[in-house]
Amino acid sequence: MQTVMAWLRQPTSVAGISALFGTMLALVTRQVDWAQAMPLIAGGLASIALPDNAGAKADAMSLARAIAAEIQEGK
């Protein structure tokens, strides 16, 4: 049970659940139709299913800093 709770507390899972909740509320109140809601539902489910990847985030930030440093040196 702790593993499931940890998984649901990840930022991607929280965002996916929020997106699903908002989309379902919009469907119930007829603010959107199913054709408009399906991409939001798919994105929300993908966010819940995919784990948060902190390692990739750190790698991307390091790469961005290296690129910025190269640009600064080139000026």
C-alpha positions, 0 to 999 in steps of 0.5 A: 500500500505504501508503494501505491501511495508513493506513486500517487504522490509523484508530481506527474500522478498528481497532475494526471489526477487533476487533469482527469478530475477537471476533464470529467467535471467539464464533461458532466457540466457539458462544457466540453464534448467527448471529442475535446475531452479525449486528448485531455483524458489520454494525457492525464492517464499517461501522466499517471502511468509514467513514473516521475523521472528525477534523473532525466530532469537533472540530466536535462538541467545539466545539459541546459547549463552546459549549453548556456555556458557555451553560449556565454563563452562564445560572446 
